[in-house]
Structure formats: structure tokens, C-alpha cells
Amino acid sequence: IRNAFDNRSKADYALKPSLSEKDIKVSLRKAKEFIIFSKNYFKIEQG
């Protein structure tokens, strides 16, 4: 278990300096989904 955790930590650390293009696209998609969700949520709240 510890070895797997160490390997994951190293991978995370390696990714931190420069986010890969895929990570950026995923982040943008999640942001868009969150914005859409928020708009729909506020519409429901307002009735």
C-alpha cells in the first residue's frame, strides 16, 4: 500500500509543474459543467 502511495505522490509531483493539455481540457469541461449546473440551480431556486 505504501509503495503505491509513494508512486502516486511522485506522479502527482511530476505533473504539478506543468499541467498536461488533457488535464486543462478536463478542467475547462468541469468548469463549464459547473457553470451550467449553477445557472440551472438558480433558475430552480428563483422558481
Residue frames relative to the residue before (quaternion, step in Angstrom):
aa qw qx qy qz dx dy dz
I 1.0000 0.0000 0.0000 0.0000 0.00 0.00 0.00
R 0.6701 0.5102 -0.3068 0.4433 3.58 0.83 -0.97
N 0.6489 0.5310 -0.3222 0.4395 3.57 0.95 -0.89
A 0.6461 0.5113 -0.3154 0.4708 3.57 0.97 -0.87
F 0.6439 0.5216 -0.3165 0.4617 3.57 0.99 -0.84
D 0.6460 0.5190 -0.3158 0.4621 3.59 0.95 -0.89
N 0.6578 0.5108 -0.3114 0.4577 3.56 0.92 -0.89
R 0.6503 0.5079 -0.3164 0.4679 3.57 0.98 -0.84
S 0.6363 0.5324 -0.3262 0.4531 3.57 0.97 -0.85
K 0.6461 0.5126 -0.3137 0.4705 3.57 0.98 -0.86
A 0.6463 0.5130 -0.3159 0.4683 3.57 0.99 -0.84
D 0.6398 0.5198 -0.3181 0.4682 3.58 0.96 -0.88
Y 0.6661 0.5076 -0.2985 0.4578 3.55 0.92 -0.95
A 0.6483 0.5258 -0.3123 0.4535 3.57 1.03 -0.83
L 0.6875 0.4881 -0.2824 0.4575 3.59 1.06 -0.73
K 0.5639 0.6643 -0.3784 0.3123 3.58 1.07 -0.68
P 0.6571 0.5285 -0.3537 0.4046 3.67 0.73 -0.88
S 0.8127 0.0118 0.0070 0.5825 3.60 0.88 -0.84
L 0.3292 -0.7417 0.5515 0.1934 3.55 -0.55 1.15
S 0.4423 -0.6799 0.5100 0.2864 3.56 -0.96 0.80
E 0.6645 -0.5095 0.3632 0.4086 3.56 -1.24 0.46
K 0.6271 0.5472 -0.3374 0.4399 3.58 1.02 -0.82
D 0.6499 0.5209 -0.3186 0.4525 3.59 0.91 -0.92
I 0.6493 0.5150 -0.3184 0.4602 3.57 0.97 -0.86
K 0.6526 0.5082 -0.3159 0.4648 3.59 0.94 -0.87
V 0.6418 0.5143 -0.3240 0.4676 3.58 0.97 -0.83
S 0.6506 0.5174 -0.3166 0.4568 3.58 0.96 -0.87
L 0.6517 0.5085 -0.3151 0.4663 3.59 0.96 -0.85
R 0.6486 0.5154 -0.3212 0.4589 3.57 0.98 -0.87
K 0.6542 0.5037 -0.3167 0.4670 3.58 0.93 -0.86
A 0.6328 0.5289 -0.3329 0.4571 3.57 1.01 -0.79
K 0.6461 0.5116 -0.3158 0.4702 3.59 0.95 -0.87
E 0.6530 0.5124 -0.3142 0.4607 3.57 0.91 -0.92
F 0.6552 0.5163 -0.3111 0.4554 3.56 0.99 -0.85
I 0.6405 0.5198 -0.3200 0.4661 3.59 1.00 -0.83
I 0.6533 0.5017 -0.3096 0.4751 3.58 0.92 -0.91
F 0.6435 0.5216 -0.3145 0.4637 3.58 0.95 -0.92
S 0.6615 0.5163 -0.3087 0.4478 3.59 0.91 -0.93
K 0.6469 0.5173 -0.3214 0.4590 3.59 0.93 -0.90
N 0.6710 0.4879 -0.2969 0.4728 3.57 0.89 -0.93
Y 0.6407 0.5350 -0.3234 0.4457 3.57 0.98 -0.85
F 0.6865 0.4723 -0.2964 0.4667 3.59 0.88 -0.88
K 0.5853 0.5543 -0.3731 0.4594 3.60 1.09 -0.61
I 0.6633 0.4957 -0.3007 0.4731 3.57 0.93 -0.92
E 0.6503 0.5314 -0.3143 0.4426 3.59 0.93 -0.90
Q 0.6984 0.4660 -0.2663 0.4735 3.57 0.99 -0.85
G 0.4591 -0.6837 0.4483 0.3476 3.57 1.24 -0.35
